[in-house]
Each structure stands twice: as C-alpha cells, then as structure tokens.
Amino acid sequence: MDATARVAAIGETRLVRGYGLAGVTVVTAEDERAAQAAWRELDPRVGIVIVTPSAARAVAAAGGPGGRLLAVLPDPDGAA
C-alpha cells in the first residue's frame, strides 16, 4: 500500500457518518447487499476501509478484502 492510499468507511449511516469529518470517504449501506455493492464500487485507490460488523460480513461473502486493509468497528450492541 502506498503512502497516498485513500480511506473509506462502509456501513450503517449512524455508525459511519462521523468519519466524513476526518476526510474519509463515507459510503452508507444499511444492509449487507448494499455493503457488497459499495465494496465493488470502491475507488481502486482506496487502500484502507473502515467497516461496520454487517459490512465486514458482506466483504467476507464477496471474497475478502484483497489487498486492502480492513478495520472492523466494534459491534455497537456489544454482541460477539
């Protein structure tokens, strides 16, 4: 990953909207189907993706993160 890699966040609006304040590209996805579509449409220059737990499941179902660094947010409901 190069030093100019971009950062994106994918997931439910209430959990990812604040990342936009830090310059992160925010893509809201209220369900796993929308998260998979968002994942497929990410700019190829995005190297780091912050995802909610449901978006992480969608990424796994789509084949995994590939060459991107994936950071999964903690479950907001405290479930494992």
Secondary structure, DSSP 8 states (H G I E B T S, - for coil): --TT-EEEEEE-HHHHGGGGGGT-EEEE-SSHHHHHHHHHTS-TTEEEEEE-HHHHHHHHHTT--TTSEEEE---TT---
